[in-house]
Amino acid sequence: MRTSVLFIHGAGTGAYAADRLLAESLQRALGADCEVQCPQMPDEDNASYPAWKAEIAAWLATMQAPVALVGHSVGGSVLLKYLCDESPTRQFAGLFVIAAPYWGASEFWSWDEAALPADAAVRLAGDWPLIFYQSRDDEIVPFAHLAMYAAKLPRATIREFAGRGHQFKNDLTEVAADIRKV
């Protein structure tokens, strides 16, 4: 059985094009027995949580379970919020979150509609992997956001890197290794 992967890119001008390189790296590292889908999310320059949530739901409806969910930057934070909101009954192979902003960390990092609820740890409970990845030299999302996720979601596995930047040098080998373990 082929593993399905849904990769949700970040937001901002050119985010889809930049993050396609991450999705392609993931596809290469996973090989032919996996299929990585990387849909272009609506209005990446002015991301709307309801629009992205609807797009994610539409894609998941077409994919065979279990699906590994991978999100980069805003895409990772939107996937977290989506799973909190929907409490899906389908089986997931895991959630793999790369360099995601923590909404509510500061006035600048504020997006109320995508912020995690107070009971996020309960809503994201399960036996599926929940893994966060971030590089100490991320030039977009402050490294301190990773610690905020670790505090909010104690069951999560935290993977810290150095020298990989926000785009992880377009190399998601470690994410692929974690997906293979599932």
Secondary structure, DSSP 4 states (H G I P E B T S, - for coil): -PEEEEEE---STTHHHHHHHHHHHHHHHH-TTEEEE-PPPTTGGG--HHHHHHHHHHHHHHSPSSEEEEEETHHHHHHHHHHHHH---S-EEEEEEES---TTSSSSS--GGGSPPTTHHHHT-SSS-EEEEEETT-SSS-THHHHHHHHH-TTSEEEEESS-TTTGGG--HHHHHHHHH-
